[in-house]
Amino acid sequence: MTALLLDDVRYTYPDGHQALHGVSLRIEPGERVALLGPNGAGKTTLVLHLNGILPAAGLTGSGGTVSVGDRTVDPRDRAGLAEIRRRVGLVFQDPDDQLFLPTVAEDVAFGPANLGLRGAELHQRVDEALDAVGMSDVKERAPHHLSLGQRRRVAVATVLAMRPDLLVMDEPSSNLDPQARRELAEIVLGLDVTLLMVTHDLPYALQLCPRSVVLDEGRIVADGPTRDLLADPDLLARHRLELPFGFAVPVA
Ligand SMILES: Nc1ncnc2c1ncn2[C@@H]1O[C@H](COP(=O)(O)OP(=O)(O)OP(=O)(O)O)[C@@H](O)[C@H]1O
């Protein structure tokens, strides 16, 4: 079954600005896909549709469907939405949006505890998730005492603890030093998940995602192997995408 299916998704913000103009996209289980595009392209707006945060108050000019596995996202269906939010794990750019309890273990336990897990089962979820991101040794520490790289890994663990079907990461490499950036890449590559990663970091997209989708002005303007897209200088220039100076896309 398809992991994620968007069909003609349109969204107009309450102030009348149309941010998505008919986006259709299919992601199969196990795929790792980068969502690229310049500032204001509509990437965040799209991501907020994946678990029903939008289109809570869309104007006319909004519509289309989003399905995660066998379920269609419907913000009015509260029970259905809870299941969608378990299936779609959003890791925000700022880990502090996700970490708010006194210890790392409590933050990671928060989601599964809300699902009703208790005792040994809950502890096992927490341990597994922290282990997956190499953060078991900070379990009892306060999240706000950790480095940004560590907090971002813990934020990933809070989502993995829900055993999501789709992991969505918003700008995972932003503001990380080279080592933290590399460590996070290794962790993500080791996860057995379907991934949608929003990024401006094109080398990161190339390293982590065999496929990329380029969004610009609310429309998908390219979808294909990351290597091919990044090797197309005209495409990059047209959509304000830039490789770092001197970076060469390796030839297949
Ligand atoms: N709450 C809002 N009300 C009105 N317009 C909005 C709102 N949020 C975003 N927009 C507009 O919608 C468009 C898409 O914004 P969005 O944040 O989805 O882009 P983005 O691709 O995520 O950009 P960035 O790379 O800068 O994060 C932009 O023109 C933006 O100004």
The ligand as a MOL file (V3000), in Angstrom:
LIG
                    3D

  0  0  0     0  0            999 V3000
M  V30 BEGIN CTAB
M  V30 COUNTS 31 33 0 0 0
M  V30 BEGIN ATOM
M  V30 1 N -0.2450 31.9120 8.1750 0
M  V30 2 C -0.0910 32.3630 6.9330 0
M  V30 3 N -0.9380 33.2700 6.4050 0
M  V30 4 C -0.7920 33.7240 5.1430 0
M  V30 5 N 0.1950 33.3200 4.3080 0
M  V30 6 C 1.0610 32.4210 4.7850 0
M  V30 7 C 0.9800 31.8890 6.1090 0
M  V30 8 N 1.9830 31.0090 6.2820 0
M  V30 9 C 2.6730 30.9900 5.1290 0
M  V30 10 N 2.1210 31.8340 4.2260 0
M  V30 11 C 2.5620 32.0860 2.8420 0
M  V30 12 O 2.4210 30.8820 2.1060 0
M  V30 13 C 3.5250 30.7100 1.2170 0
M  V30 14 C 4.2020 29.3810 1.5160 0
M  V30 15 O 4.7980 29.4530 2.7910 0
M  V30 16 P 5.5480 28.2140 3.4440 0
M  V30 17 O 5.9500 28.6150 4.8200 0
M  V30 18 O 4.7050 26.9940 3.2900 0
M  V30 19 O 6.8340 28.1060 2.5050 0
M  V30 20 P 8.1750 27.2660 2.7200 0
M  V30 21 O 8.4730 26.6280 1.4120 0
M  V30 22 O 8.0420 26.3610 3.8950 0
M  V30 23 O 9.2430 28.3960 3.0080 0
M  V30 24 P 10.6200 28.3610 3.8680 0
M  V30 25 O 11.6310 27.6150 3.0380 0
M  V30 26 O 10.9570 29.7980 3.9980 0
M  V30 27 O 10.3300 27.6980 5.1860 0
M  V30 28 C 4.4220 31.9130 1.4180 0
M  V30 29 O 4.1260 32.8580 0.4180 0
M  V30 30 C 4.0360 32.4390 2.7780 0
M  V30 31 O 4.2270 33.8230 2.8780 0
M  V30 END ATOM
M  V30 BEGIN BOND
M  V30 1 1 1 2
M  V30 2 1 2 3
M  V30 3 2 2 7
M  V30 4 2 3 4
M  V30 5 1 4 5
M  V30 6 2 5 6
M  V30 7 1 6 7
M  V30 8 1 6 10
M  V30 9 1 7 8
M  V30 10 2 8 9
M  V30 11 1 9 10
M  V30 12 1 10 11
M  V30 13 1 11 12
M  V30 14 1 11 30
M  V30 15 1 12 13
M  V30 16 1 13 14
M  V30 17 1 13 28
M  V30 18 1 14 15
M  V30 19 1 15 16
M  V30 20 2 16 17
M  V30 21 1 16 18
M  V30 22 1 16 19
M  V30 23 1 19 20
M  V30 24 2 20 21
M  V30 25 1 20 22
M  V30 26 1 20 23
M  V30 27 1 23 24
M  V30 28 2 24 25
M  V30 29 1 24 26
M  V30 30 1 24 27
M  V30 31 1 28 29
M  V30 32 1 28 30
M  V30 33 1 30 31
M  V30 END BOND
M  V30 END CTAB
M  END
